[in-house]
């Protein structure tokens, strides 16, 4: 992803979900980025510009062990 896209997405995630979220470039990948809170990896953000419409898709896996209430 382009640096400007990363900045805009980082700002969006901070504003919309959590100020501690970070959108980071992925090594050797230019069509996606990674989303973190601190050092904890949350998921992957994909850039989709098919058919001339630009959108971004966030994919986050949730393990069943994470669903257990503490």
C-alpha distances in whole Angstrom, upper triangle without the diagonal:
4,6,8,6,7,10,11,10,12,15,15,16,18,20,20,21,22,21,21,17,14,11,10,7,9,11,11,8,5,5,6,7,11,13,16,20,21,21,21,18,18,15,12,10,9,7,10,11,15,18,16,15,12,12,11,13,14,16,18,21,25,27,31,32,30,32,35,36,37
4,5,5,6,9,10,11,12,14,15,17,18,20,21,22,22,22,21,19,15,12,11,9,11,13,13,11,8,9,10,10,13,15,18,21,22,22,23,21,21,18,15,13,12,10,13,13,17,19,17,16,13,14,13,16,17,19,22,25,28,31,34,35,33,35,38,39,40
4,5,5,6,9,10,10,12,14,15,16,18,20,21,21,19,19,17,13,11,10,8,12,13,14,13,10,12,12,11,13,15,17,19,20,21,22,20,20,19,16,14,14,13,16,16,20,23,20,19,16,16,15,17,18,20,22,25,28,31,34,35,32,34,37,38,39
4,5,5,6,9,10,11,12,14,15,17,18,20,20,19,19,17,14,12,12,11,15,17,18,16,13,14,13,13,15,16,18,20,21,23,23,22,21,20,18,15,15,13,16,16,19,22,19,18,14,15,14,17,18,21,23,26,29,32,35,36,33,35,38,39,39
4,5,5,6,8,10,10,12,14,15,16,18,18,18,18,15,13,10,11,10,13,16,17,14,11,11,10,10,13,13,16,19,20,21,22,19,19,17,14,11,11,9,12,13,17,19,16,15,11,11,10,13,14,17,20,23,26,29,32,33,30,32,35,36,37
4,6,5,6,9,10,10,12,14,15,16,16,15,15,12,9,6,7,7,11,14,15,13,11,11,10,8,10,10,13,15,17,18,18,16,16,15,12,10,11,10,14,15,19,22,19,18,14,13,11,13,13,16,18,21,24,27,30,31,28,30,33,33,34
4,6,5,6,9,10,11,12,14,15,15,14,14,12,10,8,9,10,14,17,18,17,14,15,13,11,13,12,14,16,17,18,19,18,18,17,15,13,15,14,17,18,22,24,22,20,16,15,13,16,16,19,20,24,26,29,32,32,29,31,34,34,35
4,5,5,6,9,10,11,12,14,15,14,15,13,11,9,12,13,16,19,21,18,16,15,14,12,14,13,15,17,19,20,21,19,18,17,16,13,14,13,15,16,20,22,19,17,14,13,11,14,14,18,20,23,25,29,32,32,29,31,34,34,35
4,5,5,6,9,10,10,12,13,12,13,10,9,7,10,11,14,17,19,16,15,13,11,10,11,10,12,14,16,18,18,16,15,14,12,9,11,11,14,15,19,21,19,17,13,11,9,11,11,14,16,19,21,25,28,29,26,27,30,31,32
4,5,5,6,9,10,11,10,9,10,7,6,5,8,11,14,17,19,17,16,15,13,10,10,9,10,11,13,15,15,14,13,13,13,11,13,14,17,19,22,25,23,20,17,15,12,14,12,15,16,20,21,24,27,28,25,26,29,29,30
4,6,5,6,8,10,10,9,10,9,9,9,12,14,17,21,23,21,19,19,16,14,14,12,13,13,15,18,18,17,16,16,16,14,16,16,19,20,24,26,24,21,18,16,14,16,15,18,19,22,23,27,30,30,26,28,31,30,31
4,5,5,6,8,9,10,12,10,10,10,13,15,18,22,24,21,19,18,16,14,14,12,13,14,17,19,19,17,15,15,15,12,15,15,17,19,22,24,22,19,16,13,12,13,12,16,17,20,22,25,28,29,25,26,29,29,30
4,6,5,5,7,8,9,6,8,8,12,14,17,20,23,20,19,18,15,13,12,9,10,10,13,16,15,14,12,12,13,11,14,15,18,20,23,25,24,21,17,15,12,12,11,13,14,17,18,22,24,25,21,22,25,25,26
4,6,6,5,4,6,6,7,9,13,16,19,22,25,23,22,21,18,15,14,11,11,10,12,15,15,15,14,15,16,14,17,18,21,23,26,29,27,24,21,18,16,16,14,17,16,20,20,23,26,26,22,23,26,26,26
4,6,7,6,10,9,11,12,16,19,22,25,28,25,24,23,20,18,17,14,14,13,16,19,19,18,17,18,18,16,19,20,22,24,27,29,27,24,21,18,16,17,16,19,19,22,22,26,28,28,25,25,28,27,28
4,6,8,11,10,12,13,17,20,22,26,28,25,24,22,20,17,17,14,14,14,17,20,18,18,15,16,17,15,18,19,21,23,25,27,26,22,20,17,15,15,13,16,16,19,20,23,25,26,22,23,25,25,26
4,7,9,8,11,12,16,19,21,25,27,25,24,22,19,17,15,12,12,11,14,17,15,15,12,14,15,14,18,19,21,24,27,29,28,24,21,18,16,15,13,15,14,17,17,20,22,22,19,19,22,21,22
4,5,6,9,12,15,19,21,24,27,25,25,23,20,17,15,11,10,8,11,14,13,14,12,14,16,16,19,21,24,26,29,31,30,27,24,21,18,18,15,17,15,18,18,21,23,22,19,20,22,21,22
4,6,8,11,14,18,21,24,27,25,25,24,21,18,16,12,11,9,11,14,14,15,14,16,18,17,21,22,25,27,30,33,31,28,25,22,19,20,17,19,18,21,21,24,26,25,22,23,25,24,24
4,6,10,13,16,19,21,25,23,23,23,20,16,14,10,8,6,7,10,11,12,12,15,16,16,20,22,25,28,31,33,32,29,26,23,20,20,17,18,17,19,19,22,24,23,20,22,23,23,23
4,7,10,13,16,19,22,20,20,20,16,13,10,7,6,5,7,10,10,10,9,11,13,13,16,18,21,24,27,30,29,26,22,19,16,16,13,15,14,16,17,20,22,22,19,20,23,23,23
4,6,10,12,15,18,17,17,17,14,10,8,6,5,6,8,10,10,10,10,11,11,11,15,16,20,22,25,28,27,25,21,19,15,15,13,15,14,17,18,21,24,24,21,23,25,26,26
4,7,9,13,16,14,13,13,10,7,6,5,7,9,11,12,12,10,10,10,9,8,11,13,16,19,22,25,24,21,18,16,12,13,11,13,13,17,19,21,25,25,22,24,27,28,28
4,6,9,12,11,11,12,9,6,5,6,8,11,11,11,12,10,11,11,10,9,12,13,17,19,23,26,25,23,19,17,14,15,13,14,15,18,20,22,26,26,23,26,29,30,30
4,7,9,8,8,9,7,5,6,9,11,14,15,14,15,13,14,12,10,10,11,12,16,18,21,24,23,22,18,17,14,15,14,15,16,19,22,24,28,28,26,28,31,32,33
4,6,5,7,9,7,5,6,10,12,15,16,14,15,12,13,12,9,10,11,12,16,18,21,24,24,23,19,18,15,15,14,14,16,18,21,23,26,27,25,27,30,32,33
4,6,8,11,10,9,10,13,15,18,18,16,17,15,17,15,13,14,14,15,18,20,23,26,26,25,22,21,18,19,18,18,19,20,23,25,29,29,27,30,33,35,35
4,7,10,10,10,12,16,18,22,22,20,20,18,19,17,14,15,14,15,17,19,21,25,24,24,21,21,19,19,19,19,20,22,25,27,31,31,30,32,35,37,38
4,6,6,8,10,14,17,20,21,20,20,17,17,15,11,11,10,11,14,15,17,21,21,20,18,17,15,15,15,16,18,20,23,25,29,30,28,31,34,36,37
4,6,8,11,15,18,21,22,21,21,18,19,16,12,11,9,9,11,13,15,19,18,18,15,15,13,14,15,16,19,21,25,27,31,32,30,32,35,37,38
4,7,11,14,17,21,23,22,21,18,17,14,10,9,6,5,8,10,12,16,15,15,12,11,10,11,12,14,16,19,23,25,29,30,28,30,34,35,37
4,7,10,14,17,19,18,18,14,14,10,7,5,4,6,9,12,14,18,17,16,13,12,9,9,10,11,13,16,19,22,25,27,25,27,30,32,33
4,7,10,14,15,15,14,11,11,9,6,5,7,8,12,15,18,21,20,19,15,13,10,10,9,11,12,15,18,21,24,25,23,25,28,30,31
4,7,10,12,11,11,7,8,6,5,6,9,11,15,18,21,24,23,22,18,16,12,11,9,10,10,13,15,18,21,22,20,22,25,26,27
4,7,10,10,9,6,5,5,6,7,11,13,17,20,22,26,25,22,19,16,12,12,9,10,9,12,14,17,20,20,18,20,23,24,25
4,6,6,5,5,5,7,9,11,14,17,20,23,26,29,29,26,23,20,16,15,12,12,11,13,14,16,20,19,16,19,21,22,22
4,6,5,7,7,10,13,14,18,20,23,26,29,32,31,29,25,22,19,18,14,15,13,15,15,17,20,19,16,18,20,20,20
4,6,8,10,13,15,17,20,23,26,29,32,35,34,32,28,25,22,21,18,18,16,17,18,19,22,21,18,20,22,22,21
4,6,9,12,14,16,20,23,26,29,32,35,34,32,29,26,22,21,18,18,15,16,17,18,21,19,17,20,22,22,21
4,6,9,12,15,18,21,25,28,30,34,33,31,28,25,21,19,16,15,12,13,13,14,17,16,13,16,18,19,19
4,6,9,12,15,18,21,25,27,30,30,28,25,22,18,16,13,12,9,10,11,13,16,16,14,17,19,20,21
4,7,10,13,17,19,23,25,28,28,26,22,19,16,13,10,9,6,8,9,11,15,15,12,15,17,19,20
4,7,10,13,16,20,22,25,25,23,20,16,13,10,7,6,4,7,10,12,16,17,14,16,20,21,23
4,6,10,13,16,18,22,22,20,17,14,10,8,6,5,7,9,13,15,19,20,18,20,23,25,26
4,7,10,13,16,19,19,16,13,10,7,6,4,6,9,12,15,18,22,23,21,22,26,27,29
4,6,10,12,15,15,14,11,8,5,5,6,8,11,14,18,21,24,26,24,25,29,30,32
4,7,9,13,12,11,7,6,5,7,9,11,15,18,21,24,27,29,27,28,32,34,35
4,6,9,9,8,6,5,6,7,11,13,17,19,23,26,29,31,29,30,34,35,37
4,6,6,5,4,6,8,11,14,17,20,23,26,30,32,35,33,34,37,39,41
4,5,6,7,9,11,13,16,18,22,24,27,30,33,36,34,35,38,40,42
4,6,8,11,14,15,19,21,25,27,30,33,36,39,37,37,41,43,45
4,6,10,13,15,19,22,25,28,31,34,37,40,38,38,42,43,46
4,6,10,13,16,19,23,26,29,32,34,37,35,35,39,40,42
4,7,10,14,17,20,23,26,30,33,35,32,33,37,38,40
4,7,10,13,17,20,23,26,29,31,29,29,33,34,36
4,7,10,13,17,19,23,26,28,25,26,30,31,33
4,6,10,13,16,19,22,24,22,23,27,28,30
4,7,10,13,16,19,21,19,20,23,25,27
4,7,10,13,16,18,16,17,21,23,25
4,6,10,13,15,12,14,17,19,21
4,6,10,12,10,12,15,17,20
4,7,8,7,8,11,14,16
4,5,5,7,10,13,15
4,5,5,7,11,13
4,5,6,9,11
4,6,8,10
4,6,9
4,6
4
